[in-house]
């Protein structure tokens, strides 16, 4: 059963009921020097939601980049530690070989 599809359809139906019951509701929206009169409440809510999404997207992208940068730094630290260990083991191997030769 495609539960994701059923859930999406359910929320769309719920949204349509919300819009249908609020078509007659109107409100005034005042911005500093300008005022919108008799704006449908549903339209005001949808515009507010879309503005929130538009503002949240860059913040989400920046947070993802910071996480990726931190992961890259951890990986580079691990690689540098691994290289140091390899060089130490190579040095110890050459020292052991020189001791055996003497």
C-alpha positions in Angstrom: 0.0 0.0 0.0 1.5 3.4 -1.0 1.1 5.0 2.5 3.1 8.1 1.4 0.6 8.8 -1.4 -2.4 8.3 0.9 -0.9 10.6 3.5 -0.3 13.3 0.8 -3.8 13.0 -0.5 -5.2 13.2 3.1 -3.3 16.4 3.7 -4.4 17.9 0.4 -8.1 17.1 1.3 -7.6 18.7 4.7 -6.0 21.8 3.1 -9.0 22.1 0.7 -11.5 21.9 3.6 -9.5 24.6 5.4 -9.5 26.8 2.3 -13.2 26.1 1.6 -14.3 27.1 5.1 -12.2 30.3 5.2 -13.1 31.7 1.8 -15.4 34.3 3.3 -12.9 35.5 6.0 -11.1 38.6 5.1 -8.6 40.7 7.1 -6.6 43.9 6.9 -2.8 43.6 6.7 -0.8 46.7 7.7 2.9 47.0 6.7 4.8 50.1 8.1 3.6 52.7 5.6 1.1 50.7 3.5 -2.0 48.8 4.3 -3.8 46.0 2.4 -7.5 46.0 3.0 -9.9 43.1 2.7 -7.3 40.4 2.0 -8.5 36.8 2.1 -7.2 35.1 5.3 -6.2 32.0 3.3 -4.1 34.1 0.9 -2.4 35.9 3.8 -1.5 32.5 5.4 -0.2 31.0 2.2 2.0 34.0 1.5 3.3 34.0 5.1 4.1 30.3 4.7 5.9 30.7 1.4 8.0 33.6 2.8 8.9 31.4 5.8 10.0 28.6 3.4 12.0 31.1 1.2 13.8 32.4 4.4 14.4 28.9 5.8 16.0 27.4 2.6 19.2 29.4 2.7 19.6 28.8 6.4 19.2 25.0 5.8 21.7 25.1 3.0 24.3 27.0 5.1 23.8 24.6 8.0 24.4 21.6 5.7 27.6 23.2 4.4 28.9 23.7 7.9 28.2 20.0 8.7 30.0 19.0 5.5 33.0 21.2 6.3 33.2 19.7 9.8 33.2 16.2 8.3 35.9 17.1 5.8 38.0 18.5 8.7 37.6 15.3 10.7 38.5 13.2 7.6 41.6 15.2 6.9 42.7 14.9 10.6 42.2 11.2 10.4 44.2 11.0 7.2 47.0 13.1 8.6 47.2 10.9 11.7 47.2 7.8 9.5 50.1 9.2 7.4 52.1 10.0 10.6 51.6 6.5 11.9 52.7 5.1 8.5 55.8 7.3 8.5 56.6 6.2 12.1 56.2 2.6 11.2 58.4 3.0 8.1 61.1 4.7 10.3 60.9 1.9 12.9 61.2 -0.7 10.1 64.3 1.0 8.7 65.8 1.3 12.2 65.1 -2.5 12.8 66.7 -3.4 9.5 69.8 -1.3 10.3 70.1 -2.9 13.7 69.9 -6.4 12.2 72.6 -5.6 9.6 75.0 -4.4 12.4 
